[in-house]
Amino acid sequence: MQDLAGPDMPRKHPIFDGFALVRGLLLGLVMASAPALACPTSCHCIEKGGMTVVQCVSHNLEKIPTDLPGDTVVLHLASNHITHIPNHAFSELRYLQEVDLSNNDIETLDAGAFQGVSDSLLVLDLSNNRIQSVPKEAFARLRAKIRLSNNPWHCECTLQEVLRELRLDPETVNEVMCHTAVQEEYAGKPVIQVLDSGINFCNFHHKTTDVAMFVTMFGWFTMVIAYVIYYVRHNQEDARRHLEYLKSLPSSSQISKDFDTISTVL
């Protein structure tokens, strides 16, 4: 804070200087305590090595706090009951470098969950959750080292495309397992091992789509054939009834004989 009595200004009375000094000290105390005051009630904020570390571990949180300090560098949210990561969940945290969301109940991530921190984030832990799939855009341009182990992943084309763009933690990469897969034979195997063997889940996706189209077309074709058969049989039945009706009518020769008989009698 700039001294009220600058070098080009006449010095004020010592009493006023004392008031200025007290006011400066109070302002300094307020600024120094700002991060603590901004800390969510369910968390504990500390300064560690010049970085603001926010500890929210095992606090039964169901959502990511929205009132986190803006200068947060490390955020620990492990062992809570968080189920969802919404769009722009961390976009106000410009200095964020590490996020630990392990051991939660996360099932879904929005496409823009990590927008705003793609350049600063260095470590992201999503291990031991309930994630089966993620949108392609969820980790877009993210340079962080990511842990995705011990989630019930469904191995299919989208997951394959997502993993291609990620920097997975090498220590836990073999713990990213296919809980289910488009081909059951790959369930229970490490995703990277399956992909490294040359398997392309996107090919299965296209084949599945082709089969679905074939089944649909076959269904329509069957319906058309059934209708044609019904139409022909119905017309045949009508034609038969009409023919029987015509046969039941007296012939012209019989009518002529009956007329001659009547004339003779008369």
C-alpha positions in Angstrom: 0.0 0.0 0.0 1.4 3.4 -1.0 2.4 5.8 1.9 -0.1 8.7 2.1 2.9 11.0 2.7 4.9 10.7 -0.5 8.2 12.3 -1.1 6.6 15.3 -2.9 4.0 15.9 -0.3 4.3 17.6 3.1 4.4 15.2 6.0 1.2 15.0 8.1 0.7 15.1 11.8 2.1 12.0 13.6 -1.4 11.1 14.7 -2.6 10.8 11.1 0.5 8.8 10.3 -0.5 6.4 13.1 -4.0 6.0 11.7 -2.6 5.2 8.2 -0.2 2.6 9.7 -3.0 0.9 11.6 -5.3 0.9 8.5 -2.5 -0.6 6.4 -1.9 -3.3 8.9 -5.6 -4.2 9.1 -5.8 -4.3 5.3 -2.8 -6.6 5.2 -4.3 -8.9 7.7 -7.6 -9.1 5.7 -5.7 -9.8 2.4 -3.6 -12.5 4.1 -6.6 -14.2 5.5 -8.7 -14.0 2.2 -8.0 -17.6 1.1 -9.1 -19.0 4.5 -12.3 -17.0 4.4 -13.0 -18.1 0.8 -12.5 -21.8 1.7 -15.7 -23.9 1.6 -17.1 -24.9 5.0 -16.7 -28.6 4.1 -13.0 -28.2 3.2 -9.7 -27.2 4.7 -7.5 -24.8 2.8 -3.8 -24.5 3.5 -0.8 -22.8 1.9 1.9 -25.2 1.0 5.1 -24.1 -0.8 3.4 -21.0 -2.0 0.4 -23.0 -3.4 -3.2 -23.1 -2.1 -4.1 -26.7 -1.4 -7.8 -27.4 -0.8 -8.5 -30.6 1.2 -12.1 -31.9 0.9 -11.4 -35.6 1.5 -14.0 -37.9 3.1 -16.6 -35.1 3.8 -19.6 -36.9 2.3 -19.8 -34.4 -0.6 -22.3 -35.2 -3.3 -21.3 -32.4 -5.6 -18.1 -30.5 -6.4 -18.1 -27.3 -4.3 -18.7 -24.2 -6.3 -17.1 -21.7 -3.8 -13.5 -22.9 -4.1 -10.7 -20.3 -3.8 -9.8 -18.8 -7.1 -6.1 -19.4 -6.5 -6.5 -23.2 -5.8 -3.6 -25.2 -7.2 -4.2 -28.6 -5.7 -7.7 -29.9 -5.1 -8.4 -33.1 -3.1 -11.9 -34.4 -3.4 -11.3 -38.1 -2.9 -13.5 -40.5 -1.0 -16.8 -38.6 -1.2 -20.1 -39.4 -2.9 -19.8 -37.2 -6.0 -21.7 -38.8 -8.9 -21.4 -36.2 -11.7 -18.9 -33.7 -13.1 -20.8 -30.9 -14.8 -19.7 -28.5 -17.5 -17.2 -25.9 -16.4 -16.8 -27.5 -13.0 -13.3 -26.0 -12.6 -13.3 -23.2 -15.1 -12.8 -20.5 -12.4 -9.7 -22.1 -11.1 -7.1 -20.7 -13.5 -4.1 -22.0 -11.5 -5.4 -25.5 -10.9 -2.7 -28.2 -11.5 -3.9 -31.3 -9.7 -7.4 -32.8 -9.1 -8.0 -36.0 -7.1 -11.5 -37.3 -7.6 -10.7 -41.0 -6.8 -12.9 -43.2 -4.7 -16.2 -41.4 -5.5 -19.4 -42.6 -7.2 -18.9 -40.7 -10.4 -20.9 -42.2 -13.3 -21.1 -39.3 -15.8 -19.0 -36.5 -17.1 -20.3 -33.6 -19.2 -18.5 -32.8 -22.4 -17.2 -29.6 -21.0 -16.3 -30.8 -17.5 -12.7 -29.7 -17.7 -13.0 -26.6 -20.0 -10.9 -23.8 -18.7 -8.2 -25.9 -17.1 -6.8 -27.8 -20.1 -3.6 -25.7 -20.2 -2.9 -25.7 -16.4 -4.0 -29.1 -15.2 -1.1 -31.6 -14.8 -2.6 -34.5 -12.8 -6.2 -35.8 -12.9 -7.2 -38.9 -10.8 -10.6 -40.5 -11.7 -9.7 -44.0 -10.5 -12.1 -46.2 -8.4 -15.4 -44.7 -9.7 -18.3 -46.0 -11.7 -17.5 -44.5 -15.1 -18.5 -46.7 -18.0 -18.1 -44.2 -20.8 -17.3 -40.6 -21.4 -18.0 -38.1 -24.2 -15.3 -37.7 -26.8 -15.0 -34.0 -25.9 -14.6 -34.5 -22.1 -10.8 -34.7 -22.2 -10.2 -32.6 -25.3 -6.9 -30.8 -25.3 -6.2 -32.0 -21.8 -2.4 -32.5 -21.3 -2.6 -33.9 -17.7 -1.5 -37.3 -16.6 -4.8 -39.2 -16.0 -5.7 -42.1 -13.9 -8.7 -44.1 -15.1 -8.1 -47.4 -13.3 -10.8 -49.5 -11.6 -13.8 -48.2 -13.4 -16.4 -50.4 -15.1 -15.5 -49.4 -18.6 -17.6 -50.5 -21.6 -15.0 -51.1 -24.3 -16.4 -49.8 -27.6 -15.5 -47.3 -30.4 -15.9 -44.1 -28.4 -13.7 -45.2 -25.5 -11.0 -46.3 -28.0 -11.0 -42.8 -29.6 -10.9 -41.1 -26.2 -7.9 -43.2 -25.0 -6.0 -42.4 -28.2 -5.8 -38.7 -27.1 -5.0 -39.2 -23.4 -1.8 -39.3 -21.5 -2.6 -42.2 -19.2 -0.7 -42.7 -15.9 1.9 -45.5 -16.8 1.7 -47.0 -13.3 -2.1 -47.7 -13.5 -2.6 -48.1 -17.3 -2.9 -51.9 -17.0 -5.7 -51.5 -14.4 -8.0 -49.8 -17.0 -10.1 -52.9 -17.7 -12.9 -53.8 -20.0 -15.8 -54.5 -17.6 -18.0 -55.1 -20.7 -17.3 -54.9 -24.4 -19.0 -55.0 -27.8 -17.4 -58.4 -28.1 -17.8 -60.4 -24.8 -14.5 -62.2 -25.3 -12.7 -58.9 -24.4 -14.5 -58.4 -21.1 -12.1 -58.6 -18.1 -9.0 -57.7 -20.1 -6.9 -54.5 -19.9 -8.1 -52.0 -22.6 -4.6 -51.2 -23.7 -3.6 -54.8 -24.0 -6.7 -55.4 -26.3 -6.0 -52.4 -28.4 -2.3 -53.2 -28.7 -3.2 -56.6 -30.0 -4.7 -54.9 -33.1 -8.4 -55.0 -32.1 -10.4 -52.1 -33.5 -13.6 -51.6 -31.6 -14.8 -49.1 -34.2 -14.9 -51.9 -36.8 -17.3 -53.8 -34.5 -19.4 -50.7 -34.3 -19.7 -50.5 -38.0 -20.4 -54.2 -38.3 -23.1 -53.9 -35.6 -24.6 -51.0 -37.5 -24.6 -53.0 -40.8 -26.3 -55.9 -39.1 -28.9 -53.7 -37.6 -29.6 -52.2 -41.0 -29.8 -55.6 -42.6 -32.3 -56.8 -39.9 -34.4 -53.7 -40.4 -34.5 -54.2 -44.2 -35.3 -57.9 -43.8 -38.1 -57.0 -41.5 -39.6 -54.5 -44.0 -39.1 -57.0 -46.9 -40.9 -59.7 -44.9 -43.8 -57.4 -44.2 -44.1 -56.5 -47.9 -44.1 -60.2 -48.9 -46.7 -61.0 -46.3 -49.0 -58.2 -47.5 -48.7 -59.3 -51.1 -49.5 -62.9 -50.2 -52.5 -61.7 -48.1 -53.7 -59.5 -51.0 -53.4 -62.3 -53.6 -55.2 -64.8 -51.4 -57.9 -62.3 -50.5 -58.5 -61.6 -54.2 -58.5 -65.3 -55.0 -61.2 -65.9 -52.4 -63.3 -63.0 -53.8 -62.9 -64.3 -57.3 -63.9 -67.8 -56.2 -67.1 -66.6 -54.5 -68.0 -64.5 -57.5 -67.5 -67.5 -59.8 -69.7 -69.7 -57.6 -72.3 -67.0 -57.7 -72.2 -66.9 -61.5 -72.5 -70.7 -61.7 -75.6 -70.5 -59.4 -77.4 -68.3 -61.9 -79.7 -70.1 -64.4 -78.2 -70.4 -67.9 -79.8 -68.8 -71.0 -80.7 -72.2 -72.6 -82.6 -73.2 -69.5 -84.5 -70.0 -69.5 -85.4 -70.5 -73.2 -86.7 -74.1 -72.5 -88.7 -72.8 -69.6 -90.2 -70.1 -71.8 -91.2 -72.7 -74.5 -92.9 -74.9 -72.0 -94.9 -72.0 -70.7 -95.9 -71.0 -74.2 -97.1 -74.6 -75.0 -99.2 -74.8 -71.9 -100.8 -71.5 -72.8 
